[in-house]
């Protein structure tokens, strides 16, 4: 006699397909306008054309200096010239890359729950009508009242000295300015590297400018000035680039030295937030320690703040159902209107001898 085995299937039930959890890095869903490299380890602004120009000018000018000027100056003056130039060039590149590819101090945006709770607290007046949240909130810092502004993009009250960058679309802590030359915002976490970059670039530009002039003067003593210019076109190009850039770089370095000594930011100085001359009611800068040395130490030598955005963290998104399971589910929905008797006819029977 044949033995029969029966396997019952739930009427109309589709085959169960394993759900796959999609996991992505946080930098892949980052809401700001930034560009991420090396799996989120490096970040910079999306518009980085001027930053590439900065890298090109520094590399080209320095390479021309080492190739065409250093051999002559080393032979006629001292071996210390290429060593000093190499050290300054190393500091310039390291400071520039650290400024450009680091988190400037971006503040994470409020989650939908946090934004809803904040708006509920703001609008808790018992009125059913929608009222936009106020734009300011006052806090006391060092005995002085400071206004905090509400960011409608990040859905939060910005901390003191923070500002929303319109280029990168982020709120940056201790926002100084957005610098296209370094391809990034300058804020709390990378300002010290930006200042080091300015200082080292000033010394490098002035050093190359002085060395090129010395090279041309020494050569012109033997072959004449016009012949020297014809014989060394690379040195002439270096001279022109350094001449038109050294003044602006030195001026910018001096301006930021003043800001460091006063514990100010570029944004605060331009707006005159704590200037007594522009605002007679202002009692002064509440963040200043009333000492140049203390201000410099606070800005440049303080504890390095951690990044508040976990760029390489994992974001668990909704589970995805394979396409085959979706098609079976849709076919089940199409058959759901049939009668129970017709559905019960879908039993599978397998018989073995």
Secondary structure as UniProt FT lines:
FT   STRAND          3..7
FT   TURN            11..12
FT   STRAND          20..25
FT   HELIX           26..29
FT   STRAND          34..37
FT   TURN            38..41
FT   STRAND          42..45
FT   HELIX           49..64
FT   HELIX           65..69
FT   HELIX           70..76
FT   HELIX           80..100
FT   HELIX           112..122
FT   STRAND          136..141
FT   TURN            142..143
FT   STRAND          144..151
FT   TURN            152..155
FT   STRAND          156..157
FT   TURN            160..161
FT   STRAND          163..165
FT   TURN            166..169
FT   STRAND          170..172
FT   TURN            173..174
FT   STRAND          177..179
FT   TURN            180..183
FT   STRAND          184..186
FT   TURN            188..190
FT   HELIX           191..223
FT   HELIX           225..231
FT   HELIX           233..262
FT   HELIX           266..271
FT   TURN            272..274
FT   TURN            276..278
FT   TURN            280..281
FT   TURN            286..287
FT   HELIX           292..300
FT   TURN            311..312
FT   STRAND          314..320
FT   HELIX           323..335
FT   TURN            336..337
FT   HELIX           340..344
FT   TURN            345..346
FT   STRAND          348..352
//
